[in-house]
Amino acid sequence: MVISERIFQVMEEKHISQTALSERTGISQRTISDWKRKKTNPTLEKVIPLCEALDISPMFLLTGEDGPSEYVITQPKENNGLREDEQLVVEYYNSMSEVKKKRLIAYMKGLSKRK
């Protein structure tokens, strides 16, 4: 089964329409429709938003291996003493490309100089 088929299988099981998925992810309805019609797969940057919207793990989306009973994105068990919001920032940061990380750091430096 290809990734797009897995997406539509989960959508059907969870009664999520293409419109609802589009609203939850910010991915255009046309793109979602193309995945279904052409059986093409989403690009890499769409994987995490899809997993969050469908409440499935990236491993399941990509391989189908962690089974339908485990439709969750797993959170790290150890948070290194960080608060939940701080851990979330770290997770987002770790999922970014190097270019986006540099931009974010520059932005944060600029914010910290303001009063």
PyRosetta script that sets phi, psi and omega in degrees:
from pyrosetta import init, pose_from_sequence

init()
pose = pose_from_sequence("MVISERIFQVMEEKHISQTALSERTGISQRTISDWKRKKTNPTLEKVIPLCEALDISPMFLLTGEDGPSEYVITQPKENNGLREDEQLVVEYYNSMSEVKKKRLIAYMKGLSKRK")
pose.set_psi(1, 134.7)
pose.set_omega(1, 178.0)
pose.set_phi(2, -84.8)
pose.set_psi(2, 164.1)
pose.set_omega(2, -175.5)
pose.set_phi(3, -56.2)
pose.set_psi(3, -45.1)
pose.set_omega(3, -177.8)
pose.set_phi(4, -61.1)
pose.set_psi(4, -37.3)
pose.set_omega(4, 177.5)
pose.set_phi(5, -64.7)
pose.set_psi(5, -37.9)
pose.set_omega(5, 178.4)
pose.set_phi(6, -64.8)
pose.set_psi(6, -40.5)
pose.set_omega(6, 178.1)
pose.set_phi(7, -58.1)
pose.set_psi(7, -48.5)
pose.set_omega(7, -176.8)
pose.set_phi(8, -72.0)
pose.set_psi(8, -28.4)
pose.set_omega(8, 174.3)
pose.set_phi(9, -63.6)
pose.set_psi(9, -47.3)
pose.set_omega(9, -180.0)
pose.set_phi(10, -65.9)
pose.set_psi(10, -41.8)
pose.set_omega(10, 178.6)
pose.set_phi(11, -58.1)
pose.set_psi(11, -43.0)
pose.set_omega(11, 179.9)
pose.set_phi(12, -65.7)
pose.set_psi(12, -45.1)
pose.set_omega(12, 179.9)
pose.set_phi(13, -61.3)
pose.set_psi(13, -35.1)
pose.set_omega(13, -176.3)
pose.set_phi(14, -99.1)
pose.set_psi(14, 4.3)
pose.set_omega(14, 178.5)
pose.set_phi(15, 56.3)
pose.set_psi(15, 48.9)
pose.set_omega(15, 178.8)
pose.set_phi(16, -108.2)
pose.set_psi(16, 123.2)
pose.set_omega(16, -179.9)
pose.set_phi(17, -80.6)
pose.set_psi(17, 164.9)
pose.set_omega(17, 175.8)
pose.set_phi(18, -61.9)
pose.set_psi(18, -37.0)
pose.set_omega(18, 178.4)
pose.set_phi(19, -63.2)
pose.set_psi(19, -45.8)
pose.set_omega(19, -180.0)
pose.set_phi(20, -63.9)
pose.set_psi(20, -41.4)
pose.set_omega(20, 178.9)
pose.set_phi(21, -63.7)
pose.set_psi(21, -40.1)
pose.set_omega(21, 177.8)
pose.set_phi(22, -61.2)
pose.set_psi(22, -44.9)
pose.set_omega(22, -179.9)
pose.set_phi(23, -65.5)
pose.set_psi(23, -38.7)
pose.set_omega(23, -178.4)
pose.set_phi(24, -71.7)
pose.set_psi(24, -30.1)
pose.set_omega(24, -173.0)
pose.set_phi(25, -107.1)
pose.set_psi(25, -21.3)
pose.set_omega(25, -173.5)
pose.set_phi(26, 80.2)
pose.set_psi(26, 8.2)
pose.set_omega(26, 177.8)
pose.set_phi(27, -88.3)
pose.set_psi(27, 135.1)
pose.set_omega(27, -175.9)
pose.set_phi(28, -63.4)
pose.set_psi(28, 148.8)
pose.set_omega(28, 177.4)
pose.set_phi(29, -61.3)
pose.set_psi(29, -33.8)
pose.set_omega(29, 179.6)
pose.set_phi(30, -63.3)
pose.set_psi(30, -42.4)
pose.set_omega(30, 178.8)
pose.set_phi(31, -62.8)
pose.set_psi(31, -45.3)
pose.set_omega(31, 179.5)
pose.set_phi(32, -62.2)
pose.set_psi(32, -42.1)
pose.set_omega(32, 178.3)
pose.set_phi(33, -63.1)
pose.set_psi(33, -39.3)
pose.set_omega(33, 177.8)
pose.set_phi(34, -61.6)
pose.set_psi(34, -38.1)
pose.set_omega(34, 178.2)
pose.set_phi(35, -60.0)
pose.set_psi(35, -39.9)
pose.set_omega(35, -177.6)
pose.set_phi(36, -73.6)
pose.set_psi(36, -47.6)
pose.set_omega(36, -176.6)
pose.set_phi(37, -69.3)
pose.set_psi(37, -45.9)
pose.set_omega(37, -174.1)
pose.set_phi(38, -94.7)
pose.set_psi(38, -4.1)
pose.set_omega(38, -177.0)
pose.set_phi(39, 52.4)
pose.set_psi(39, 42.5)
pose.set_omega(39, 175.0)
pose.set_phi(40, -95.1)
pose.set_psi(40, 163.5)
pose.set_omega(40, -178.0)
pose.set_phi(41, -103.3)
pose.set_psi(41, 152.6)
pose.set_omega(41, 176.7)
pose.set_phi(42, -68.1)
pose.set_psi(42, 155.6)
pose.set_omega(42, 175.7)
pose.set_phi(43, -73.1)
pose.set_psi(43, 162.5)
pose.set_omega(43, -174.5)
pose.set_phi(44, -56.7)
pose.set_psi(44, -39.9)
pose.set_omega(44, -177.0)
pose.set_phi(45, -68.6)
pose.set_psi(45, -10.7)
pose.set_omega(45, 179.2)
pose.set_phi(46, -94.0)
pose.set_psi(46, -9.7)
pose.set_omega(46, -175.9)
pose.set_phi(47, -61.9)
pose.set_psi(47, -51.3)
pose.set_omega(47, -176.8)
pose.set_phi(48, -64.1)
pose.set_psi(48, -48.0)
pose.set_omega(48, 176.9)
pose.set_phi(49, -58.6)
pose.set_psi(49, -37.0)
pose.set_omega(49, 178.0)
pose.set_phi(50, -65.3)
pose.set_psi(50, -45.6)
pose.set_omega(50, 180.0)
pose.set_phi(51, -61.9)
pose.set_psi(51, -41.8)
pose.set_omega(51, 178.5)
pose.set_phi(52, -64.7)
pose.set_psi(52, -43.3)
pose.set_omega(52, -178.2)
pose.set_phi(53, -68.3)
pose.set_psi(53, -34.7)
pose.set_omega(53, -178.2)
pose.set_phi(54, -93.5)
pose.set_psi(54, -6.1)
pose.set_omega(54, -178.8)
pose.set_phi(55, 57.8)
pose.set_psi(55, 49.9)
pose.set_omega(55, 176.4)
pose.set_phi(56, -129.2)
pose.set_psi(56, 164.1)
pose.set_omega(56, 178.9)
pose.set_phi(57, -84.8)
pose.set_psi(57, 151.4)
pose.set_omega(57, 174.7)
pose.set_phi(58, -58.4)
pose.set_psi(58, -36.0)
pose.set_omega(58, 178.9)
pose.set_phi(59, -60.6)
pose.set_psi(59, -43.6)
pose.set_omega(59, 178.7)
pose.set_phi(60, -65.1)
pose.set_psi(60, -44.1)
pose.set_omega(60, -179.3)
pose.set_phi(61, -59.6)
pose.set_psi(61, -44.3)
pose.set_omega(61, -174.6)
pose.set_phi(62, -79.4)
pose.set_psi(62, -33.9)
pose.set_omega(62, -173.4)
pose.set_phi(63, -122.6)
pose.set_psi(63, -21.6)
pose.set_omega(63, -175.5)
pose.set_phi(64, 77.4)
pose.set_psi(64, 9.8)
pose.set_omega(64, -170.4)
pose.set_phi(65, -81.9)
pose.set_psi(65, -28.9)
pose.set_omega(65, -175.5)
pose.set_phi(66, -91.6)
pose.set_psi(66, 14.3)
pose.set_omega(66, 166.7)
pose.set_phi(67, 68.8)
pose.set_psi(67, 156.9)
pose.set_omega(67, -176.1)
pose.set_phi(68, -64.7)
pose.set_psi(68, -19.7)
pose.set_omega(68, -179.4)
pose.set_phi(69, -81.7)
pose.set_psi(69, -5.8)
pose.set_omega(69, -176.8)
pose.set_phi(70, -119.3)
pose.set_psi(70, 50.9)
pose.set_omega(70, -179.7)
pose.set_phi(71, -79.7)
pose.set_psi(71, 69.9)
pose.set_omega(71, 178.8)
pose.set_phi(72, -143.2)
pose.set_psi(72, 150.3)
pose.set_omega(72, 171.3)
pose.set_phi(73, -90.5)
pose.set_psi(73, 120.1)
pose.set_omega(73, -175.7)
pose.set_phi(74, -78.6)
pose.set_psi(74, 139.5)
pose.set_omega(74, 177.7)
pose.set_phi(75, -100.6)
pose.set_psi(75, 147.5)
pose.set_omega(75, 177.8)
pose.set_phi(76, -61.3)
pose.set_psi(76, 139.4)
pose.set_omega(76, -177.7)
pose.set_phi(77, -74.1)
pose.set_psi(77, -33.2)
pose.set_omega(77, -178.9)
pose.set_phi(78, -104.3)
pose.set_psi(78, 126.8)
pose.set_omega(78, -177.4)
pose.set_phi(79, -108.4)
pose.set_psi(79, 12.6)
pose.set_omega(79, 175.8)
pose.set_phi(80, 55.3)
pose.set_psi(80, 33.1)
pose.set_omega(80, 177.3)
pose.set_phi(81, 78.9)
pose.set_psi(81, 9.7)
pose.set_omega(81, -179.1)
pose.set_phi(82, -86.8)
pose.set_psi(82, 148.8)
pose.set_omega(82, 171.3)
pose.set_phi(83, -67.8)
pose.set_psi(83, 164.8)
pose.set_omega(83, -178.2)
pose.set_phi(84, -58.7)
pose.set_psi(84, -43.5)
pose.set_omega(84, -179.3)
pose.set_phi(85, -67.5)
pose.set_psi(85, -36.1)
pose.set_omega(85, 177.7)
pose.set_phi(86, -67.2)
pose.set_psi(86, -40.9)
pose.set_omega(86, 178.6)
pose.set_phi(87, -62.7)
pose.set_psi(87, -38.2)
pose.set_omega(87, 179.0)
pose.set_phi(88, -63.4)
pose.set_psi(88, -42.0)
pose.set_omega(88, 177.7)
pose.set_phi(89, -61.2)
pose.set_psi(89, -43.3)
pose.set_omega(89, 179.3)
pose.set_phi(90, -62.3)
pose.set_psi(90, -42.7)
pose.set_omega(90, 180.0)
pose.set_phi(91, -63.3)
pose.set_psi(91, -44.2)
pose.set_omega(91, 177.6)
pose.set_phi(92, -62.3)
pose.set_psi(92, -45.3)
pose.set_omega(92, 179.6)
pose.set_phi(93, -58.1)
pose.set_psi(93, -46.0)
pose.set_omega(93, -178.4)
pose.set_phi(94, -64.9)
pose.set_psi(94, -22.9)
pose.set_omega(94, 180.0)
pose.set_phi(95, -87.9)
pose.set_psi(95, -4.6)
pose.set_omega(95, -177.0)
pose.set_phi(96, -84.0)
pose.set_psi(96, 156.6)
pose.set_omega(96, 172.3)
pose.set_phi(97, -71.9)
pose.set_psi(97, 163.7)
pose.set_omega(97, -179.7)
pose.set_phi(98, -60.8)
pose.set_psi(98, -37.7)
pose.set_omega(98, 179.5)
pose.set_phi(99, -62.9)
pose.set_psi(99, -45.5)
pose.set_omega(99, -179.8)
pose.set_phi(100, -66.9)
pose.set_psi(100, -36.1)
pose.set_omega(100, 177.7)
pose.set_phi(101, -61.5)
pose.set_psi(101, -43.6)
pose.set_omega(101, 179.7)
pose.set_phi(102, -63.7)
pose.set_psi(102, -41.7)
pose.set_omega(102, 178.6)
pose.set_phi(103, -62.6)
pose.set_psi(103, -43.4)
pose.set_omega(103, -179.5)
pose.set_phi(104, -62.8)
pose.set_psi(104, -44.2)
pose.set_omega(104, 179.5)
pose.set_phi(105, -61.5)
pose.set_psi(105, -43.8)
pose.set_omega(105, 178.4)
pose.set_phi(106, -62.2)
pose.set_psi(106, -41.4)
pose.set_omega(106, 178.9)
pose.set_phi(107, -63.3)
pose.set_psi(107, -43.9)
pose.set_omega(107, -179.6)
pose.set_phi(108, -65.0)
pose.set_psi(108, -37.6)
pose.set_omega(108, 176.9)
pose.set_phi(109, -62.5)
pose.set_psi(109, -43.1)
pose.set_omega(109, 178.2)
pose.set_phi(110, -62.7)
pose.set_psi(110, -41.7)
pose.set_omega(110, 178.7)
pose.set_phi(111, -65.3)
pose.set_psi(111, -37.8)
pose.set_omega(111, -176.5)
pose.set_phi(112, -70.3)
pose.set_psi(112, -20.6)
pose.set_omega(112, 178.7)
pose.set_phi(113, -81.5)
pose.set_psi(113, -18.9)
pose.set_omega(113, -179.7)
pose.set_phi(114, -81.8)
pose.set_psi(114, 152.6)
pose.set_omega(114, 177.2)
pose.set_phi(115, -113.9)
pose.dump_pdb("model.pdb")
